Amino acid sequence: MIRGTHDALPDVRNEQVLIYINGEMVPRADAKISVFDSGYLVGDGVWEGVRLHHGVFVFLDQHMDRLFQGAKAIGMDIGLTRQELINALHQTVEANQMDDNVHVRLMITRGIKKTPSQDPRLTISKPTIVIIAEHKAANPEVTATGVRLFTSTVRRGSPDYLDPRLNCHSKLHEVIALIQALEAGADEALMLDIHGFVSTCNATNFFIVRGQEVWTSTGQYCMNGITRGMVITLGRRAGIPVYEKNFSLTDVYDADEAFVTGTFGGLTPVISVDGRTIGNGQLGAMTQRLTALYRAGIEAEVGASS
């Protein structure tokens, strides 16, 4: 059984969804890109995962900011304006008659190469833009009972060779970390930074609760998570002391609570790390409080866009 923060309830409607590929809507079974595409050849591209709640793409401005920042960082001209991309997102969900409990993956690569190579000068097409929208509701059992983490030997790297904040297609190190965790019997991987401090998970951001304080990493060696940022902001607004700081596995093992954040699952409790039970091994009060604040933030976003 696949268990983790991206565990979704099955939905047969996804078998018939239409996929956006460079302006065209294509049936899922026929959705294909070239084997010479930069993303396939060398993982050259950026992406975003966005949730659709009651017809509204939640926190879309933050996602678009991160997408265009990433494209600029890798020297890639997306070829569409911000509004044109937003229009493409709406086109995709409207073509699939989607309104709620939808997860959308927007992927942009540098385009097709004339021959297999890293060299961007060999690109002979415009960027490849793919949008996959699926009916996806998070498995409530995972949200209620939590996930188990295992600390991988794979570190989140330094920004001078691949900035961990860059939401790029090159995810092999995170895949390897997850494989280690799965082989250890856990659900997902916890990853340390180059100094040995706790950084993030392979696909989500990590928080612990000690006393009435909430700690997460400095952000220097982890994904610039949209949900992470919202939890920090909303928690502080509510008077909760939320700190971005260095901390070690010693602090994690002795934490009262732990949880991870991500666009798909929101906040998911962590019940154990490396075989050590966190707190009482159940969903904690602070995690519940922050979850309520986050859901209220989503509703406010939907209300403001209606």
C-alpha positions as CSV (number, residue, x, y, z in Angstrom):
1,M,0.0,0.0,0.0
2,I,1.3,3.4,-1.0
3,R,1.2,5.7,2.1
4,G,2.4,9.3,2.4
5,T,1.5,12.9,2.2
6,H,0.5,12.6,-1.4
7,D,-1.8,9.7,-0.9
8,A,-5.1,10.5,-2.7
9,L,-8.4,8.9,-2.7
10,P,-9.0,7.0,-6.0
11,D,-11.1,8.8,-8.6
12,V,-12.1,7.1,-11.9
13,R,-12.7,10.5,-13.5
14,N,-9.0,10.9,-13.8
15,E,-8.9,8.2,-16.5
16,Q,-10.6,10.5,-18.9
17,V,-9.0,13.9,-18.1
18,L,-7.7,16.2,-20.8
19,I,-4.1,17.3,-20.6
20,Y,-2.9,20.7,-21.7
21,I,0.2,20.4,-24.0
22,N,1.4,23.6,-25.6
23,G,-2.1,25.1,-26.0
24,E,-3.9,21.9,-27.0
25,M,-6.2,19.8,-24.9
26,V,-5.2,16.1,-25.3
27,P,-6.9,13.0,-23.9
28,R,-4.8,11.5,-21.1
29,A,-4.1,8.3,-23.0
30,D,-2.7,10.4,-25.9
31,A,-0.7,12.9,-23.9
32,K,2.9,12.7,-25.0
33,I,6.0,14.8,-25.4
34,S,9.2,14.3,-27.5
35,V,12.0,12.0,-26.2
36,F,14.2,15.0,-27.2
37,D,12.5,17.3,-24.7
38,S,14.9,19.0,-22.3
39,G,12.9,17.9,-19.3
40,Y,13.2,14.2,-20.3
41,L,16.8,14.5,-21.4
42,V,18.4,16.4,-18.5
43,G,15.6,17.5,-16.1
44,D,15.8,21.1,-17.4
45,G,12.7,22.9,-16.3
46,V,10.5,24.3,-13.5
47,W,7.1,23.4,-12.2
48,E,4.3,24.3,-9.7
49,G,1.6,22.3,-8.0
50,V,-1.6,24.3,-7.4
51,R,-4.8,23.4,-5.6
52,L,-8.3,24.4,-7.0
53,H,-10.8,25.1,-4.2
54,H,-14.4,26.0,-5.2
55,G,-13.2,27.3,-8.6
56,V,-10.3,29.3,-7.2
57,F,-6.6,28.5,-7.6
58,V,-5.5,29.0,-4.0
59,F,-2.4,31.2,-3.3
60,L,-1.9,31.5,-7.1
61,D,0.1,34.8,-6.9
62,Q,2.7,33.1,-4.7
63,H,2.9,30.1,-7.0
64,M,3.3,32.3,-10.1
65,D,6.0,34.4,-8.3
66,R,8.0,31.3,-7.5
67,L,7.6,29.9,-11.0
68,F,8.8,33.0,-12.8
69,Q,11.6,33.4,-10.3
70,G,12.8,29.9,-11.0
71,A,12.6,30.3,-14.7
72,K,14.6,33.5,-14.5
73,A,17.2,31.8,-12.3
74,I,17.8,29.1,-14.9
75,G,17.8,31.5,-17.8
76,M,14.6,30.2,-19.4
77,D,12.1,32.4,-21.2
78,I,8.7,30.8,-20.6
79,G,7.3,32.4,-23.7
80,L,4.0,33.3,-22.1
81,T,3.0,36.1,-19.8
82,R,1.9,35.5,-16.3
83,Q,-1.7,36.1,-17.3
84,E,-1.5,33.8,-20.3
85,L,-0.3,31.0,-18.0
86,I,-3.1,31.7,-15.6
87,N,-5.5,31.6,-18.5
88,A,-4.1,28.2,-19.5
89,L,-4.7,26.9,-16.0
90,H,-8.3,28.0,-16.2
91,Q,-8.7,26.6,-19.7
92,T,-7.5,23.2,-18.4
93,V,-9.9,22.9,-15.4
94,E,-12.8,24.3,-17.4
95,A,-12.2,21.8,-20.2
96,N,-12.4,19.1,-17.5
97,Q,-15.4,20.6,-15.8
98,M,-13.5,20.8,-12.5
99,D,-14.3,22.9,-9.5
100,D,-13.1,21.5,-6.2
101,N,-10.6,19.0,-4.7
102,V,-8.4,19.3,-7.8
103,H,-4.6,19.3,-7.9
104,V,-2.9,20.9,-10.9
105,R,0.6,20.3,-12.0
106,L,2.1,23.0,-14.3
107,M,5.4,21.9,-15.9
108,I,7.6,24.0,-18.1
109,T,10.8,22.7,-19.8
110,R,13.2,24.5,-22.0
111,G,11.9,22.7,-25.0
112,I,13.0,20.2,-27.6
113,K,16.7,19.6,-28.4
114,K,17.9,18.7,-31.9
115,T,20.2,16.1,-30.3
116,P,20.6,14.7,-26.7
117,S,22.7,17.3,-24.9
118,Q,22.8,19.6,-21.9
119,D,23.6,22.6,-24.1
120,P,20.6,25.0,-24.1
121,R,21.8,26.4,-27.5
122,L,20.7,23.1,-29.1
123,T,17.1,23.8,-28.2
124,I,15.0,24.1,-31.4
125,S,11.5,24.8,-30.1
126,K,9.7,27.0,-27.7
127,P,9.4,25.8,-24.1
128,T,7.2,22.8,-23.5
129,I,4.2,23.7,-21.3
130,V,2.2,20.8,-19.8
131,I,-0.7,21.2,-17.4
132,I,-2.1,18.1,-15.7
133,A,-5.3,18.6,-13.7
134,E,-6.6,15.7,-11.6
135,H,-9.5,15.1,-9.2
136,K,-7.5,14.6,-6.0
137,A,-8.8,14.6,-2.5
138,A,-6.2,13.8,0.2
139,N,-6.7,10.5,2.0
140,P,-8.3,11.5,5.4
141,E,-6.8,8.5,7.1
142,V,-3.3,9.8,6.5
143,T,-4.3,13.3,7.7
144,A,-5.7,11.8,10.8
145,T,-3.1,9.2,11.7
146,G,0.0,10.8,10.3
147,V,3.2,9.6,8.6
148,R,6.5,8.0,9.7
149,L,9.8,9.6,8.6
150,F,13.3,8.2,8.3
151,T,16.4,10.4,8.1
152,S,18.2,9.9,4.8
153,T,21.9,10.1,4.3
154,V,21.2,12.3,1.3
155,R,21.7,15.9,2.2
156,R,19.9,19.0,1.0
157,G,22.7,20.7,-0.9
158,S,24.3,24.1,-0.9
159,P,22.8,26.8,-3.2
160,D,26.1,27.2,-5.0
161,Y,25.5,24.0,-7.0
162,L,21.8,23.5,-7.0
163,D,19.7,25.9,-4.9
164,P,17.3,23.8,-2.8
165,R,14.8,26.6,-3.1
166,L,14.6,26.1,-6.8
167,N,11.4,24.1,-7.8
168,C,13.1,22.4,-10.8
169,H,12.6,19.1,-12.6
170,S,15.9,17.7,-11.2
171,K,14.6,15.7,-8.3
172,L,16.9,12.6,-8.3
173,H,18.5,13.3,-4.9
174,E,15.0,13.5,-3.3
175,V,14.0,10.3,-5.0
176,I,17.0,8.5,-3.6
177,A,16.3,9.9,-0.2
178,L,12.7,8.6,-0.4
179,I,13.9,5.2,-1.5
180,Q,16.1,5.0,1.6
181,A,13.1,5.8,3.8
182,L,10.9,3.3,2.1
183,E,13.5,0.6,2.4
184,A,13.7,1.4,6.1
185,G,10.0,0.9,6.5
186,A,9.0,4.6,6.7
187,D,6.6,6.6,4.6
188,E,8.8,9.6,3.6
189,A,12.3,10.9,4.1
190,L,13.6,13.6,6.5
191,M,16.7,15.4,5.1
192,L,19.5,17.3,6.8
193,D,21.4,20.2,5.4
194,I,25.1,20.3,4.7
195,H,25.8,21.3,8.4
196,G,23.8,18.4,9.8
197,F,20.8,20.5,10.9
198,V,17.3,19.4,10.0
199,S,16.2,20.9,6.7
200,T,13.1,19.4,5.0
201,C,11.5,16.2,3.8
202,N,11.9,14.8,0.3
203,A,8.6,16.4,-0.9
204,T,7.3,18.5,2.0
205,N,8.5,21.0,4.6
206,F,9.1,19.9,8.2
207,F,8.0,21.5,11.5
208,I,8.3,20.5,15.1
209,V,6.5,21.8,18.2
210,R,8.4,22.2,21.5
211,G,6.3,23.6,24.4
212,Q,4.2,26.3,22.8
213,E,6.8,27.1,20.2
214,V,6.8,26.0,16.5
215,W,10.2,25.5,14.8
216,T,11.1,25.0,11.2
217,S,14.4,25.2,9.4
218,T,16.0,28.5,8.4
219,G,14.8,28.0,4.8
220,Q,18.3,28.2,3.4
221,Y,18.4,24.6,2.4
222,C,14.8,23.7,1.7
223,M,12.1,24.3,-0.9
224,N,10.5,27.7,-0.7
225,G,7.2,26.1,0.1
226,I,4.0,28.1,-0.3
227,T,2.2,26.2,2.4
228,R,5.3,26.5,4.6
229,G,5.2,30.3,4.2
230,M,1.5,30.5,4.9
231,V,1.8,28.4,8.1
232,I,4.6,30.7,9.3
233,T,2.6,33.9,8.5
234,L,-0.8,32.7,9.8
235,G,0.8,31.3,13.0
236,R,2.6,34.5,13.8
237,R,-0.6,36.5,13.1
238,A,-2.4,34.4,15.6
239,G,0.3,35.0,18.3
240,I,1.9,31.7,18.0
241,P,5.8,31.9,18.3
242,V,7.0,30.4,15.0
243,Y,10.7,30.4,14.5
244,E,12.9,29.7,11.5
245,K,16.1,28.3,13.0
246,N,18.7,25.6,13.1
247,F,17.9,22.6,15.1
248,S,19.1,19.0,15.2
249,L,17.6,15.5,15.3
250,T,18.1,15.6,19.1
251,D,15.5,18.3,19.2
252,V,13.2,16.4,16.8
253,Y,13.3,13.1,18.8
254,D,12.2,15.1,22.0
255,A,9.6,17.2,20.3
256,D,6.0,17.3,21.5
257,E,4.6,17.3,18.0
258,A,5.8,17.3,14.4
259,F,4.1,17.9,11.1
260,V,4.9,18.5,7.4
261,T,3.4,20.9,5.0
262,G,2.6,20.8,1.3
263,T,0.3,22.1,-1.3
264,F,-1.6,18.8,-1.7
265,G,-1.9,17.6,1.9
266,G,-1.8,20.9,3.7
267,L,-0.6,19.9,7.2
268,T,0.1,16.3,7.9
269,P,1.1,15.1,11.4
270,V,4.3,13.1,11.9
271,I,4.0,10.3,14.4
272,S,7.6,9.0,14.4
273,V,11.1,9.8,13.1
274,D,13.7,7.1,12.9
275,G,11.6,4.8,15.0
276,R,11.2,7.3,17.8
277,T,7.6,8.2,18.6
278,I,7.0,11.9,18.5
279,G,4.9,13.1,21.5
280,N,2.1,10.6,22.0
281,G,2.2,9.5,18.4
282,Q,-1.0,11.2,17.6
283,L,-2.3,14.4,16.0
284,G,-1.3,17.2,18.4
285,A,-3.2,20.3,19.6
286,M,-0.8,22.8,18.0
287,T,-1.0,20.9,14.7
288,Q,-4.7,21.0,14.8
289,R,-4.7,24.7,15.6
290,L,-2.4,25.6,12.7
291,T,-4.5,23.3,10.4
292,A,-7.6,25.3,11.3
293,L,-5.7,28.6,10.6
294,Y,-4.5,27.3,7.3
295,R,-8.0,26.1,6.2
296,A,-9.4,29.5,7.3
297,G,-6.7,31.1,5.1
298,I,-7.8,29.1,2.2
299,E,-11.4,30.0,2.7
300,A,-10.4,33.7,2.9
301,E,-8.6,33.4,-0.4
302,V,-11.6,31.7,-2.0
303,G,-13.9,34.4,-0.6
304,A,-11.7,37.2,-1.8
305,S,-11.6,35.8,-5.3
306,S,-15.3,35.1,-5.6
